[in-house]
């Protein structure tokens, strides 16, 4: 256990897993049930993608996107607030971008920019600072392996690619977006390959993480299983 972990009076709960596994929803519910703060790391990368897009910076330009990310960190431009009725609002330079960062374009953009070492370096310190005191839930793809390898609770939340695509498709349709299930499945598989195969902080299960396969679980079931793991730890 690291010196920082030994100082914590409440645990860090790290929830990793592939796109469409329900991490955001489950992490929010777990945080609410525990009375913990949700640190939405995926939203950080989406916000970087949005900021880069607004600045006319290509997602593929690692150095330029890294400069955008570093500027956001220096400015303290990203903030998270508890939303009315629960959940989290994401603020970029004071603007509520909670909806703007959830489009398919920003989803793909986040996956691309998060693979750039300068971007990850810029946000790593922010993530660690936000969770240093414990009593937090973080979700992403490398929380338990890179960001908080000393997290007291590590979960790898997954589901079959077909189930994840169906869930994601339903979400997009509910938001009024005209997408097919086939295209959504292809997008999920593309992201899986990219996230797992990248050289920097690839998606993988930490050796000491508890695997939760939610393919046949409801959200309530998945949340309940994770809460049992937290209680046991």
DOZA-173661 format. One line per 4 residues: number of its first residue (from 1); for each residue x, y, z of C-alpha. Coordinates in Angstrom, 3 decimals, always signed. Example, Ala and Ser with C-alpha at 12.3 -4.5 7.8 and 13.67 -1.06 7.14 Angstrom:
BEGIN
1) +12.300:-4.500:+7.800 ~ +13.670:-1.060:+7.140 .
! end
This chain:
BEGIN
1) +0.000:+0.000:+0.000 ~ +1.340:+3.432:-0.906 ~ +1.859:+6.169:+1.653 ~ -1.036:+8.099:+0.131 .
5) -3.365:+5.106:+0.374 ~ -2.395:+4.532:+4.007 ~ -3.567:+8.070:+4.829 ~ -7.032:+7.570:+3.383 .
9) -9.882:+7.006:+5.805 ~ -12.317:+6.115:+3.014 ~ -11.548:+4.029:-0.073 ~ -10.964:+4.898:-3.676 .
13) -13.329:+2.835:-5.832 ~ -11.919:+2.312:-9.345 ~ -14.322:+1.045:-12.018 ~ -12.755:+0.140:-15.361 .
17) -14.188:-1.519:-18.435 ~ -14.896:-1.235:-22.160 ~ -17.174:+1.233:-23.912 ~ -20.873:+0.625:-23.384 .
21) -20.476:-1.503:-20.260 ~ -22.550:+0.951:-18.256 ~ -19.649:+2.323:-16.220 ~ -20.943:+5.890:-16.097 .
25) -24.428:+4.924:-14.894 ~ -23.165:+2.329:-12.437 ~ -20.407:+4.580:-11.074 ~ -22.898:+7.400:-10.498 .
29) -25.273:+5.062:-8.658 ~ -22.475:+3.559:-6.566 ~ -21.224:+7.035:-5.624 ~ -24.737:+8.112:-4.641 .
33) -25.300:+4.976:-2.543 ~ -21.978:+5.398:-0.742 ~ -22.237:+9.163:-0.417 ~ -18.947:+9.440:-2.330 .
37) -17.870:+11.987:-4.939 ~ -17.969:+10.827:-8.553 ~ -14.838:+11.844:-10.462 ~ -15.833:+11.312:-14.095 .
41) -12.517:+10.719:-15.840 ~ -14.137:+9.868:-19.151 ~ -15.813:+13.269:-19.091 ~ -12.389:+14.859:-18.702 .
45) -11.216:+13.340:-21.975 ~ -14.487:+14.190:-23.682 ~ -14.070:+17.785:-22.490 ~ -10.541:+17.866:-23.914 .
49) -11.931:+16.598:-27.219 ~ -14.615:+19.295:-27.146 ~ -12.082:+22.007:-26.322 ~ -9.804:+20.782:-29.108 .
53) -12.690:+20.707:-31.579 ~ -13.709:+24.242:-30.665 ~ -10.087:+25.371:-31.102 ~ -9.870:+23.712:-34.522 .
57) -7.263:+21.205:-33.341 ~ -7.413:+17.732:-34.999 ~ -7.899:+14.885:-32.534 ~ -4.984:+13.078:-34.202 .
61) -2.469:+15.847:-33.430 ~ -1.078:+14.621:-30.127 ~ +1.172:+17.583:-29.409 ~ -1.501:+20.172:-30.165 .
65) -4.226:+18.350:-28.230 ~ -1.753:+17.886:-25.383 ~ -1.246:+21.647:-25.318 ~ -5.023:+22.122:-25.146 .
69) -5.231:+19.664:-22.239 ~ -2.319:+21.291:-20.409 ~ -3.987:+24.684:-20.770 ~ -7.198:+23.320:-19.268 .
73) -5.248:+21.948:-16.310 ~ -3.299:+25.190:-15.806 ~ -6.515:+27.208:-15.925 ~ -8.405:+24.844:-13.656 .
77) -10.953:+24.946:-16.464 ~ -12.645:+21.606:-15.735 ~ -14.948:+21.205:-12.776 ~ -17.558:+18.738:-11.553 .
81) -20.688:+19.696:-9.636 ~ -23.446:+17.659:-8.113 ~ -26.488:+18.135:-10.318 ~ -29.947:+18.778:-8.938 .
85) -31.554:+15.417:-8.297 ~ -28.209:+13.593:-8.359 ~ -25.591:+12.994:-10.993 ~ -22.794:+15.292:-12.052 .
89) -22.571:+18.442:-14.143 ~ -19.407:+18.918:-16.179 ~ -18.236:+22.509:-16.466 ~ -15.743:+23.737:-19.059 .
93) -14.621:+27.263:-18.286 ~ -17.861:+27.716:-16.377 ~ -20.095:+26.408:-19.174 ~ -22.236:+23.325:-18.562 .
97) -21.094:+20.941:-21.324 ~ -22.647:+17.795:-19.855 ~ -24.717:+17.228:-23.010 ~ -22.225:+18.586:-25.540 .
101) -19.568:+16.030:-24.580 ~ -21.911:+13.030:-24.981 ~ -22.251:+13.020:-28.781 ~ -20.813:+10.163:-30.912 .
105) -18.229:+12.609:-32.302 ~ -16.971:+13.495:-28.835 ~ -17.085:+9.828:-27.847 ~ -14.740:+8.920:-30.695 .
109) -12.718:+12.075:-30.061 ~ -12.215:+11.156:-26.417 ~ -10.974:+7.697:-27.372 ~ -8.500:+9.228:-29.843 .
113) -7.156:+12.050:-27.672 ~ -6.845:+9.830:-24.601 ~ -4.248:+7.736:-26.432 ~ -1.860:+10.700:-26.727 .
117) +0.818:+10.674:-23.978 ~ +0.773:+14.496:-23.562 ~ -2.991:+14.405:-22.914 ~ -2.761:+11.588:-20.384 .
121) +0.148:+13.300:-18.642 ~ -1.792:+16.547:-18.383 ~ -4.841:+14.930:-16.812 ~ -3.206:+12.249:-14.685 .
125) -2.249:+14.670:-11.930 ~ -5.749:+16.166:-11.959 ~ -7.360:+12.750:-11.522 ~ -5.009:+11.747:-8.717 .
129) -5.488:+15.057:-6.927 ~ -9.260:+14.758:-7.163 ~ -9.233:+11.320:-5.570 ~ -6.270:+11.541:-3.220 .
133) -8.339:+11.850:-0.062 ~ -10.520:+8.829:-0.822 ~ -14.285:+8.712:-0.611 ~ -14.433:+8.843:-4.394 .
137) -15.586:+6.702:-7.298 ~ -13.680:+6.938:-10.580 ~ -14.526:+5.176:-13.813 ~ -12.560:+4.771:-17.000 .
141) -10.228:+2.347:-18.728 ~ -7.023:+2.588:-16.705 ~ -8.064:+3.778:-13.253 ~ -7.043:+0.604:-11.429 .
145) -3.937:+0.001:-13.548 ~ -2.436:+3.480:-13.985 ~ -4.288:+6.294:-12.214 ~ -4.874:+4.593:-8.848 .
149) -2.967:+1.293:-8.811 ~ -3.285:+1.500:-5.001 ~ -7.091:+1.828:-5.043 ~ -8.709:-0.106:-2.225 .
153) -11.496:-1.367:-4.504 ~ -11.006:-2.235:-8.173 ~ -13.846:-3.350:-10.427 ~ -13.669:-4.414:-14.074 .
157) -17.207:-3.945:-15.388 ~ -17.888:-5.564:-18.731 ~ -20.561:-7.190:-20.922 ~ -20.684:-8.855:-24.323 .
161) -20.156:-6.539:-27.289 ~ -23.678:-7.275:-28.572 ~ -25.247:-6.320:-25.245 ~ -23.127:-3.191:-24.968 .
165) -24.053:-2.149:-28.509 ~ -27.764:-2.669:-27.836 ~ -27.572:-0.531:-24.692 ~ -25.643:+2.220:-26.445 .
169) -27.997:+2.162:-29.428 ~ -31.017:+2.553:-27.145 ~ -29.377:+5.552:-25.457 ~ -28.619:+7.256:-28.769 .
173) -32.104:+6.636:-30.159 ~ -33.616:+8.009:-26.957 ~ -31.612:+11.176:-27.580 ~ -33.110:+11.460:-31.045 .
177) -30.039:+10.357:-32.985 ~ -30.525:+8.432:-36.222 ~ -28.143:+5.488:-35.872 ~ -28.464:+1.784:-36.617 .
181) -27.716:-1.073:-34.267 ~ -25.248:-2.459:-36.812 ~ -23.321:+0.827:-36.941 ~ -23.317:+1.045:-33.151 .
185) -21.965:-2.504:-32.857 ~ -19.228:-1.715:-35.377 ~ -18.361:+1.414:-33.393 ~ -18.173:-0.566:-30.137 .
189) -15.871:-3.168:-31.687 ~ -13.677:-0.483:-33.245 ~ -13.296:+1.251:-29.893 ~ -12.550:-2.049:-28.143 .
193) -9.731:-2.767:-30.584 ~ -8.315:+0.723:-30.325 ~ -8.581:+0.998:-26.542 ~ -7.109:-2.460:-25.912 .
197) -4.373:-2.223:-28.520 ~ -2.950:+1.217:-27.865 ~ +0.584:+1.516:-26.505 ~ -0.272:+4.021:-23.769 .
201) -2.389:+2.794:-20.832 ~ -4.368:+0.208:-22.793 ~ -7.689:-1.090:-21.536 ~ -7.058:-4.175:-19.421 .
205) -8.239:-5.707:-16.179 ~ -6.002:-5.065:-13.182 ~ -4.680:-8.268:-11.660 ~ -6.430:-7.522:-8.360 .
209) -9.715:-6.250:-9.851 ~ -13.038:-8.005:-9.362 ~ -14.642:-8.780:-12.734 ~ -18.356:-7.989:-12.962 .
213) -20.030:-9.177:-16.172 ~ -23.308:-7.299:-16.502 ~ -24.488:-9.000:-19.714 ~ -27.454:-10.542:-17.911 .
217) -27.615:-8.056:-15.046 ~ -29.842:-5.074:-14.504 ~ -28.253:-1.806:-13.393 ~ -29.555:-2.491:-9.882 .
221) -27.884:-5.915:-9.898 ~ -24.543:-4.500:-11.056 ~ -24.651:-1.711:-8.474 ~ -25.562:-4.177:-5.748 .
225) -22.684:-6.482:-6.675 ~ -20.174:-3.621:-6.556 ~ -21.522:-2.386:-3.232 ~ -21.030:-5.904:-1.844 .
229) -17.409:-5.822:-3.002 ~ -16.870:-2.414:-1.357 ~ -18.422:-3.644:+1.871 ~ -16.234:-6.755:+1.861 .
233) -13.064:-4.685:+1.386 .
! end
